Amino acid sequence: MTRNRSDVSDPDGTTPVLEVEDLTVAYTSRHVETPVLHGVSLTVHPGEVVAVVGESGSGKSTTAQAVIGLLPDNGRVTGGRIRLNGTDITSWSDRRMESVRGRRVGLVPQDPGTSLNPVKRIGDAIAEVMRIHRWADERRIRARVLELLERVGIPDPERRARQYPHELSGGMRQRVLIAAAIALRPELIIADEATSALDVTVQRTVLDLIDELRTEDGTSVLFITHDLAVASDRADRVVVLEGGRVREAGDTATVLSTPGHAYTRRLVADAPALNGAGHRTAERTAALLAERADLPPAIAVTDLVQEFGTRRDRFRAVDGVSFTVTPGTTHAIVGESGSGKTTTARAVMGFRRPTSGEVSVGGTEIGPLRGRGLRDLRRRLQMVYQNPYGSLDPRRTVGSIVAEPLVNYRIGDRAERARTVAEFLERVALPTHLSDRRPRELSGGQRQRVAIARALVLRPEVVVLDEPVSALDVTVQAQILDLLERLQEDLGLTYLFISHDLAVVRRLSHTLSVMRGGRVVESGVTEKVFADPRHEYTRGLIEAIPGRREPALPARP
Amino acid sequence: MRYVLRRVGQAVVVLFAAFTAAFVLLQAMPGDAVMIRFENPELGLSPEQIAALREAYGVDVPAHRQFLHTLLGFLRGDFGYSVQSGTPVSRMIAEALPGTLLLASLGFVVAVILAVGIAFLSTYPRLSWIRGALRALPSLFVSVPVFWLGILLVQVFSFRLGLVSVIAPGPVEGLILPVLTLAVPISAPLAQILVRSIDEVYTRPFVTVVRSRGAGHHRVLWRDVAGNALLPALTMAGVLFGELIGGAVVTETVFGRAGLGRLTEQAVGNQDVAVLQAVVLLTATVFVLINLCVDLLYPLLDPRLRTKAGAAA
């Protein structure tokens, strides 16, 4: 057996659970073979957690798929070796790989919402892996299912086993998927962005669970993640991938505190959670707010209540929310899913009439506004949406997307509009030649820039940003946040920033409101709240932010 | 339970609407069956005699009274008399129904088998070399006119190959070609929907997860994909069942089989309003019943609908 060079670091000479050596993978489309992995090597020792980090397109998921032999139909391993406990499985047939999958390698997938068969009971979803591998008779399998549900911390396992996925929360579904992954005590668990879709507090409990399983059963974990903070908290070693190549690999603390490669340095610098405090101090923000204290607030929300449902079956999504935003500053509304943050944003946009309470934007009370008045208001109030893939019309060019608000409000003639569009494309740092392209030809970050340009062409005073960076990679995220800050200074914009990501909130906002169950549990100057959270829930949220276990990380240069 | 009651209520409303629409449309036709039958100069009936006959058949009273009369009759199970032959409509239908029911059910079963066969075969990795051809079949099937297909089948299987006799065939032999003729066009849209929804289900993340547990192709297809892919096909199947009746008219005419389709065809030719009214209502009833079954079956197949219905109740 040829020895991998990283085996040198092998402390006690045992066979690694997983050895990937010079792996190359290519995708074929329209008869053209494009290599996506160029000689990736990594090793996972027994009981070790190794994180593969990288941005989208770095090849991290492809690596994981190659290991379990589940590359997409057009993907192919073109070179290198994959060894599982010393056995070379690189050229195993699909049939033969079936005996490995589930039994020796367990997968915890990315999105718990879509990773369970919706018409199959929870119990059957877990039992499936044992039935496939004929682990035992039905009676023992059923007992094992209950044992596993209990093991992953799901209360009342008997009832849960009879339920269907839609009856469980996202965090619970992820626990179910973990239970299925560990059912046959595999040597290796591959967690492919296993917690990216979860709220921070849920993310923390799920990560804790994986940690616990590892310490108790000695299972090795291969963590695939874009989140450097998660890697820094949970992994013994990290492998940094970029463009299908390993840029850096080694001990987590060492790699993240003294990154050797420029790419790793950029990743670390751009990860908001790893940079400790934001660059705004509490004092500076307080001074800014004091200076503008006499100005009327750009947004004022008073006792906002929003109810949904029928008369008999009422649900209060927002329950007495109040806050004001000083002109030219950013107010963040932070909360987990179901907290009412998006509903509040929609009420501010005037998309939905509040059940009670008042909302005013730039001194205009929007409650009584109808058709014409609302239309005039929207010139001053714009929104940027979360998903840059869904919010742009795929059939139109970038130029016409950005010009659309101008056309709608009949502003300027054709030449004038073209000038304005060019100006704003420049402001969001998009090359003007992209103006003739269509959204699908752009990257996620470029699309979000287009969406921002579209929101700004009418020169609004207030922009509502609904999770504007949550679908983007960290470095792109950092660029967009920088851009938003610069635009705020240049154009004197007021932002209402909706986010579940506290690290990003800390980076961008002056003040914040923390929402939970439709109510504001805490509000104030962002840095003050972070330094001294008063409410227990806020404390929990802040503690759950990944990347806080390594206090020795350097601040941004 | 509320859900069931509401669905049944809707079904009754649909039936009443179908009855009314049929009545209005049939009344709006110029002339009536009495005139067609008795105004024939060869019979030599005087206008007075015709008027007397019209009165006897109850076609001279105002439309709204006829409507009430017919409706009440239908509710009692009295469908009136055929103008053409004078026999009670209920007896004519009772004679025609079993044959058609047999033909339609067999046709439907064969259609489902064809559709499921095409759809599932086209996903088998070992058959990928004929996948293109398999996937083109439904489009071909859907564009074939029923009458032409019937004639073609007779031409090939009976006259050329002499495999199936169409002249005085046995009861089973006589069903083969009509059932095929009926099944092919019904199977096409069903297969198209199935193929598409199987493809769609295969792209969902949970399929990859099941494969990561070590499941092979068969297990994934039958235990995980099939259950999800059948849901949209079921709705389509309900709608297609209605087309069977239309298909039966042509098929029975082409193959000279006695049945509801044949009865309809003759009644249309003779403007036999009483028969048509009964046939329309019968068809609508079957259609409504089938779709009611589909609606009630849905929550059994998809647990997500179960809780929704439960929450609404």
Interface residues (C-beta under 8 A of the other chain):
Chain A: I68 L70 R95 E98 S99 V100 R101 G102 R103 V105 G106 L107 P109 Q110 D111 T114 S115 L116 N117 P118 V119 K120 E128 V129 I132 H133 Y164 H166 E167 L177 A180
Chain B: R204 P205 F206 T208 V209 V210 R211 S212 R213 G214 A215 G216 R219 R223 D224 G227 N228 L301 D302 P303 R304 T307
